[in-house]
Amino acid sequence: MEKTTDTHKRSPGIMINLRGKLVALDYPMVMGILNITPDSFYDGGRYETERSIIERCEQIISEGGRIIDIGAYSSRPGADDVSEEDEWVRVESALKMIRKEFPDVWLSLDTFRSGIALKAVENYGVDIINDIYGGNADDKMFETIGMLKVPYILMHMQGTPKTMQNAPEYKDVVADISLFFSEKVNELHYYGVNDIILDPGFGFGKTVYHNYELLARMKEFALHELPLCIGLSRKSMIYKVLDVTPDESLNGTTTLNTIALLNGANILRVHDVKEAVESIKLVTHLLRNQGIEKSENDRIF
């Protein structure tokens, strides 16, 4: 990826530092999901062999995914606990394979454990830590991220994967999550973390009603002036409304991803990369014709 020579390039807006390069997220990116778990809600058990993991990475990259998000701990509602030792065995095995075959790809690791984050970044050059607990599960996570100097995805979840769907309640779902973000961002800044990505956590301790209110009011999170990572892919907020299965939820996912892009999403975390990339191209074309969007070439500075 080279610097653009487009003389009409506007000044960078929302950016993160990846391996010493400033990466603009005004033109959204796709983060492809690689779950190396036996029990994830949609693709559990699909990527447990070396061949299947490599083929999945090839698919993500070939379809236009810019980041691969690796998860070794299922966060589906009611998911069983996985020990830190077992999680690391899964993570390390995958990272060895992926870094050998794809040394330059940007990798995100979905973990809430600071010890695993530390080993993954130091030993395998993981680029981003994606923490579904927002630092609430490990009191050393923020300090560790500050030391590692990697971007951090701060996600909101009410409760834990085992309890999060037990009648979640909010006074105002957007205001409550925004307050959570403000408090956590201040704490992250205290530990020297500057590259922060916000994730409102669709489906994590939210009812279907909460999820659609979040989607409709996503633009309110712009007050934080931080990029938004949005994960809607094949979630229950889609298949419950449509009365279909997760396997039948691709069209619904694409529809909601398009709405999320129009409401300010910077990263789409998805199972289906090709369709998400196409959504980005179409929405960006629409916004560029209105003079308010960057091109894909305006990404690296």
Secondary structure by P-SEA (a helix, b strand, c coil): cccccccccccccbbbbccccccccccbbbbbbbbccccccccccccccaaaaaaaaaaaaaacccbbbbbccccccbbbbbcaaaaaaaaaaaaaaaaaaccccbbbbbcccaaaaaaaaacccccbbbbccccccccaaaaaaaaaccbbbbbbbcccccccccccccccaaaaaaaaaaaaaaaaaaacccbbbbbccccccccaaaaaaaaaaccccccccbbbbbcccccaaaaaaacccccccaaaaaaaaaaaaaaccccccccccaaaaaaaaaaaaaaaaaccccccccccc
